[in-house]
Amino acid sequence: MISHSIHQGVKILIETHDKVYKPGLLTETICNKMVVNNGDIAVDVGCGTGYIGITASLLGAGKVIAIDPCKEALDCTLRNASLNNISNLFVCQGVELEPVKEKTVDLIITLPPQMPFSFDFNPERYGGCDGTDVIIKIIREASAVLKKKTGRFYLVHSALANPEKVREALNENGFSWQTVETVEKALIVSDINFLTEGLFDYIIGLYDKGLIELRKKHGRYFYPVWFYLIKRSK
């Protein structure tokens, strides 16, 4: 089924695939808030359906590089690019920013896997034992490929992925950041344990250790998800 949405005045058509991560509220938030300059070389890391990269192209990017380890995701991205008459989007199979490590880019946009757990239960969601493995790898690689003065980096960061550790990594790699948007999500036992059995208790264990941020309201847990605009601080 093909659906359509409008972001910042441009219409995007998207066809999903059973084996590809489906765009949701966080993806839509990125597309509503990201600033794309005319001619930007943009990288959509973990592209899935290509939703973010295609939107970046429609908003004026000169070239979009869509990266994903999953072949079905890359095929889906190419089909969606064609649906939107996009000819400046190119796909690369790989992880994080590895496929563009020799390039220099203007803009990186990513909603990386960052759910914590004791083992990899789903590569589309799993971010390591504390949720930060993929995020921190992208931060380190971004410092090497972003343009020195004008490069920008949009990152979606969940409070379930050790916030202090991620922010330390940003500082250590010469970045400053501002929060463009915050989305609050409910931590619902049945929904979380549907991903893998025992995940809810694992998350509460991280909370008890002070490694994640949760807010309790009306007997339920909630967690913030931040949308950062990241730039070089040095």
SESETOR-767260 format. One record per residue (C-alpha): residue number from 0; z, x, y; residue in three letters. Coordinates in steps of 0.05 Angstrom, whole numbers. Layout:
<martors>
{num->NUM&Z->Z&X->X&Y->Y&residu->ALA}
...
</martors>
This chain:
<martors>
{num->0&Z->0&X->0&Y->0&residu->MET}
{num->1&Z->-17&X->24&Y->70&residu->ILE}
{num->2&Z->33&X->13&Y->125&residu->SER}
{num->3&Z->28&X->28&Y->199&residu->HIS}
{num->4&Z->77&X->48&Y->253&residu->SER}
{num->5&Z->73&X->67&Y->327&residu->ILE}
{num->6&Z->107&X->129&Y->355&residu->HIS}
{num->7&Z->104&X->149&Y->428&residu->GLN}
{num->8&Z->44&X->103&Y->437&residu->GLY}
{num->9&Z->2&X->128&Y->378&residu->VAL}
{num->10&Z->-10&X->88&Y->315&residu->LYS}
{num->11&Z->-4&X->121&Y->247&residu->ILE}
{num->12&Z->-26&X->95&Y->179&residu->LEU}
{num->13&Z->11&X->119&Y->117&residu->ILE}
{num->14&Z->0&X->108&Y->43&residu->GLU}
{num->15&Z->59&X->127&Y->-1&residu->THR}
{num->16&Z->59&X->154&Y->-72&residu->HIS}
{num->17&Z->110&X->142&Y->-127&residu->ASP}
{num->18&Z->121&X->217&Y->-137&residu->LYS}
{num->19&Z->127&X->234&Y->-63&residu->VAL}
{num->20&Z->188&X->228&Y->-18&residu->TYR}
{num->21&Z->179&X->165&Y->23&residu->LYS}
{num->22&Z->189&X->167&Y->99&residu->PRO}
{num->23&Z->248&X->128&Y->126&residu->GLY}
{num->24&Z->293&X->122&Y->187&residu->LEU}
{num->25&Z->302&X->197&Y->197&residu->LEU}
{num->26&Z->227&X->211&Y->194&residu->THR}
{num->27&Z->214&X->156&Y->244&residu->GLU}
{num->28&Z->268&X->184&Y->290&residu->THR}
{num->29&Z->235&X->252&Y->289&residu->ILE}
{num->30&Z->167&X->222&Y->307&residu->CYS}
{num->31&Z->198&X->181&Y->363&residu->ASN}
{num->32&Z->234&X->240&Y->395&residu->LYS}
{num->33&Z->195&X->304&Y->382&residu->MET}
{num->34&Z->155&X->333&Y->440&residu->VAL}
{num->35&Z->87&X->360&Y->421&residu->VAL}
{num->36&Z->47&X->400&Y->473&residu->ASN}
{num->37&Z->-28&X->397&Y->474&residu->ASN}
{num->38&Z->-57&X->453&Y->431&residu->GLY}
{num->39&Z->8&X->469&Y->395&residu->ASP}
{num->40&Z->4&X->503&Y->327&residu->ILE}
{num->41&Z->53&X->459&Y->289&residu->ALA}
{num->42&Z->84&X->467&Y->220&residu->VAL}
{num->43&Z->110&X->407&Y->180&residu->ASP}
{num->44&Z->158&X->438&Y->129&residu->VAL}
{num->45&Z->168&X->394&Y->68&residu->GLY}
{num->46&Z->112&X->348&Y->90&residu->CYS}
{num->47&Z->117&X->294&Y->35&residu->GLY}
{num->48&Z->67&X->240&Y->56&residu->THR}
{num->49&Z->47&X->281&Y->117&residu->GLY}
{num->50&Z->78&X->230&Y->164&residu->TYR}
{num->51&Z->108&X->280&Y->213&residu->ILE}
{num->52&Z->49&X->328&Y->214&residu->GLY}
{num->53&Z->-1&X->273&Y->224&residu->ILE}
{num->54&Z->40&X->244&Y->281&residu->THR}
{num->55&Z->42&X->314&Y->312&residu->ALA}
{num->56&Z->-33&X->318&Y->309&residu->SER}
{num->57&Z->-41&X->249&Y->340&residu->LEU}
{num->58&Z->6&X->270&Y->396&residu->LEU}
{num->59&Z->-38&X->330&Y->414&residu->GLY}
{num->60&Z->-24&X->388&Y->367&residu->ALA}
{num->61&Z->-84&X->435&Y->363&residu->GLY}
{num->62&Z->-71&X->452&Y->290&residu->LYS}
{num->63&Z->-21&X->427&Y->239&residu->VAL}
{num->64&Z->0&X->465&Y->176&residu->ILE}
{num->65&Z->33&X->419&Y->125&residu->ALA}
{num->66&Z->76&X->455&Y->72&residu->ILE}
{num->67&Z->105&X->426&Y->8&residu->ASP}
{num->68&Z->118&X->454&Y->-62&residu->PRO}
{num->69&Z->93&X->389&Y->-94&residu->CYS}
{num->70&Z->18&X->382&Y->-106&residu->LYS}
{num->71&Z->23&X->306&Y->-105&residu->GLU}
{num->72&Z->53&X->311&Y->-35&residu->ALA}
{num->73&Z->-4&X->354&Y->-10&residu->LEU}
{num->74&Z->-56&X->307&Y->-40&residu->ASP}
{num->75&Z->-20&X->248&Y->-8&residu->CYS}
{num->76&Z->-18&X->285&Y->59&residu->THR}
{num->77&Z->-93&X->298&Y->57&residu->LEU}
{num->78&Z->-108&X->225&Y->40&residu->ARG}
{num->79&Z->-65&X->203&Y->98&residu->ASN}
{num->80&Z->-97&X->253&Y->145&residu->ALA}
{num->81&Z->-164&X->223&Y->127&residu->SER}
{num->82&Z->-137&X->152&Y->138&residu->LEU}
{num->83&Z->-119&X->173&Y->209&residu->ASN}
{num->84&Z->-184&X->211&Y->222&residu->ASN}
{num->85&Z->-146&X->277&Y->228&residu->ILE}
{num->86&Z->-188&X->339&Y->217&residu->SER}
{num->87&Z->-141&X->393&Y->244&residu->ASN}
{num->88&Z->-88&X->388&Y->189&residu->LEU}
{num->89&Z->-86&X->439&Y->133&residu->PHE}
{num->90&Z->-41&X->438&Y->72&residu->VAL}
{num->91&Z->-6&X->497&Y->38&residu->CYS}
{num->92&Z->32&X->494&Y->-28&residu->GLN}
{num->93&Z->97&X->533&Y->-22&residu->GLY}
{num->94&Z->171&X->531&Y->-3&residu->VAL}
{num->95&Z->202&X->532&Y->66&residu->GLU}
{num->96&Z->161&X->575&Y->114&residu->LEU}
{num->97&Z->135&X->624&Y->62&residu->GLU}
{num->98&Z->62&X->604&Y->70&residu->PRO}
{num->99&Z->62&X->620&Y->144&residu->VAL}
{num->100&Z->105&X->682&Y->144&residu->LYS}
{num->101&Z->48&X->724&Y->173&residu->GLU}
{num->102&Z->32&X->674&Y->228&residu->LYS}
{num->103&Z->59&X->657&Y->296&residu->THR}
{num->104&Z->69&X->583&Y->312&residu->VAL}
{num->105&Z->91&X->540&Y->370&residu->ASP}
{num->106&Z->128&X->485&Y->335&residu->LEU}
{num->107&Z->166&X->475&Y->270&residu->ILE}
{num->108&Z->189&X->407&Y->247&residu->ILE}
{num->109&Z->231&X->396&Y->185&residu->THR}
{num->110&Z->276&X->347&Y->148&residu->LEU}
{num->111&Z->296&X->394&Y->91&residu->PRO}
{num->112&Z->333&X->377&Y->26&residu->PRO}
{num->113&Z->407&X->383&Y->41&residu->GLN}
{num->114&Z->447&X->341&Y->-7&residu->MET}
{num->115&Z->504&X->383&Y->-37&residu->PRO}
{num->116&Z->521&X->384&Y->-111&residu->PHE}
{num->117&Z->541&X->431&Y->-167&residu->SER}
{num->118&Z->470&X->434&Y->-195&residu->PHE}
{num->119&Z->399&X->417&Y->-176&residu->ASP}
{num->120&Z->392&X->343&Y->-192&residu->PHE}
{num->121&Z->329&X->331&Y->-151&residu->ASN}
{num->122&Z->289&X->384&Y->-113&residu->PRO}
{num->123&Z->270&X->333&Y->-59&residu->GLU}
{num->124&Z->343&X->324&Y->-41&residu->ARG}
{num->125&Z->384&X->383&Y->-68&residu->TYR}
{num->126&Z->406&X->435&Y->-17&residu->GLY}
{num->127&Z->453&X->478&Y->-58&residu->GLY}
{num->128&Z->527&X->474&Y->-73&residu->CYS}
{num->129&Z->544&X->461&Y->0&residu->ASP}
{num->130&Z->477&X->432&Y->21&residu->GLY}
{num->131&Z->456&X->491&Y->65&residu->THR}
{num->132&Z->412&X->535&Y->21&residu->ASP}
{num->133&Z->344&X->508&Y->45&residu->VAL}
{num->134&Z->365&X->497&Y->117&residu->ILE}
{num->135&Z->391&X->568&Y->126&residu->ILE}
{num->136&Z->329&X->598&Y->93&residu->LYS}
{num->137&Z->285&X->559&Y->142&residu->ILE}
{num->138&Z->327&X->581&Y->201&residu->ILE}
{num->139&Z->320&X->654&Y->181&residu->ARG}
{num->140&Z->245&X->648&Y->170&residu->GLU}
{num->141&Z->235&X->609&Y->235&residu->ALA}
{num->142&Z->263&X->667&Y->276&residu->SER}
{num->143&Z->205&X->709&Y->251&residu->ALA}
{num->144&Z->147&X->661&Y->260&residu->VAL}
{num->145&Z->163&X->622&Y->324&residu->LEU}
{num->146&Z->131&X->646&Y->389&residu->LYS}
{num->147&Z->181&X->689&Y->427&residu->LYS}
{num->148&Z->190&X->649&Y->491&residu->LYS}
{num->149&Z->160&X->581&Y->481&residu->THR}
{num->150&Z->170&X->566&Y->407&residu->GLY}
{num->151&Z->209&X->503&Y->389&residu->ARG}
{num->152&Z->241&X->481&Y->325&residu->PHE}
{num->153&Z->262&X->410&Y->307&residu->TYR}
{num->154&Z->313&X->405&Y->251&residu->LEU}
{num->155&Z->346&X->345&Y->219&residu->VAL}
{num->156&Z->416&X->366&Y->197&residu->HIS}
{num->157&Z->464&X->322&Y->158&residu->SER}
{num->158&Z->539&X->329&Y->166&residu->ALA}
{num->159&Z->542&X->332&Y->90&residu->LEU}
{num->160&Z->511&X->402&Y->94&residu->ALA}
{num->161&Z->567&X->447&Y->119&residu->ASN}
{num->162&Z->558&X->438&Y->195&residu->PRO}
{num->163&Z->597&X->500&Y->215&residu->GLU}
{num->164&Z->557&X->545&Y->168&residu->LYS}
{num->165&Z->490&X->519&Y->194&residu->VAL}
{num->166&Z->510&X->528&Y->266&residu->ARG}
{num->167&Z->534&X->598&Y->252&residu->GLU}
{num->168&Z->466&X->613&Y->221&residu->ALA}
{num->169&Z->431&X->587&Y->284&residu->LEU}
{num->170&Z->474&X->633&Y->327&residu->ASN}
{num->171&Z->464&X->693&Y->282&residu->GLU}
{num->172&Z->388&X->685&Y->284&residu->ASN}
{num->173&Z->385&X->681&Y->360&residu->GLY}
{num->174&Z->378&X->606&Y->369&residu->PHE}
{num->175&Z->411&X->556&Y->415&residu->SER}
{num->176&Z->405&X->481&Y->402&residu->TRP}
{num->177&Z->416&X->413&Y->433&residu->GLN}
{num->178&Z->425&X->347&Y->397&residu->THR}
{num->179&Z->367&X->301&Y->414&residu->VAL}
{num->180&Z->391&X->242&Y->372&residu->GLU}
{num->181&Z->448&X->225&Y->325&residu->THR}
{num->182&Z->441&X->174&Y->269&residu->VAL}
{num->183&Z->503&X->150&Y->232&residu->GLU}
{num->184&Z->494&X->135&Y->159&residu->LYS}
{num->185&Z->542&X->100&Y->110&residu->ALA}
{num->186&Z->566&X->138&Y->49&residu->LEU}
{num->187&Z->562&X->82&Y->-2&residu->ILE}
{num->188&Z->589&X->99&Y->-71&residu->VAL}
{num->189&Z->536&X->62&Y->-111&residu->SER}
{num->190&Z->478&X->89&Y->-70&residu->ASP}
{num->191&Z->504&X->161&Y->-73&residu->ILE}
{num->192&Z->520&X->160&Y->-147&residu->ASN}
{num->193&Z->451&X->129&Y->-160&residu->PHE}
{num->194&Z->423&X->197&Y->-141&residu->LEU}
{num->195&Z->466&X->231&Y->-193&residu->THR}
{num->196&Z->531&X->213&Y->-227&residu->GLU}
{num->197&Z->593&X->243&Y->-195&residu->GLY}
{num->198&Z->559&X->259&Y->-128&residu->LEU}
{num->199&Z->606&X->215&Y->-87&residu->PHE}
{num->200&Z->668&X->249&Y->-114&residu->ASP}
{num->201&Z->636&X->317&Y->-103&residu->TYR}
{num->202&Z->623&X->300&Y->-30&residu->ILE}
{num->203&Z->694&X->276&Y->-20&residu->ILE}
{num->204&Z->718&X->341&Y->-51&residu->GLY}
{num->205&Z->678&X->380&Y->2&residu->LEU}
{num->206&Z->708&X->336&Y->56&residu->TYR}
{num->207&Z->779&X->350&Y->30&residu->ASP}
{num->208&Z->763&X->425&Y->36&residu->LYS}
{num->209&Z->740&X->416&Y->108&residu->GLY}
{num->210&Z->668&X->435&Y->92&residu->LEU}
{num->211&Z->634&X->372&Y->115&residu->ILE}
{num->212&Z->644&X->318&Y->168&residu->GLU}
{num->213&Z->659&X->245&Y->150&residu->LEU}
{num->214&Z->685&X->188&Y->192&residu->ARG}
{num->215&Z->724&X->131&Y->161&residu->LYS}
{num->216&Z->717&X->61&Y->191&residu->LYS}
{num->217&Z->738&X->-6&Y->161&residu->HIS}
{num->218&Z->753&X->27&Y->95&residu->GLY}
{num->219&Z->684&X->60&Y->89&residu->ARG}
{num->220&Z->659&X->131&Y->100&residu->TYR}
{num->221&Z->603&X->147&Y->149&residu->PHE}
{num->222&Z->570&X->213&Y->166&residu->TYR}
{num->223&Z->527&X->234&Y->225&residu->PRO}
{num->224&Z->458&X->263&Y->219&residu->VAL}
{num->225&Z->436&X->305&Y->278&residu->TRP}
{num->226&Z->366&X->316&Y->304&residu->PHE}
{num->227&Z->367&X->385&Y->337&residu->TYR}
{num->228&Z->318&X->416&Y->386&residu->LEU}
{num->229&Z->325&X->490&Y->374&residu->ILE}
{num->230&Z->301&X->546&Y->420&residu->LYS}
{num->231&Z->312&X->620&Y->425&residu->ARG}
{num->232&Z->375&X->642&Y->461&residu->SER}
{num->233&Z->354&X->715&Y->462&residu->LYS}
</martors>
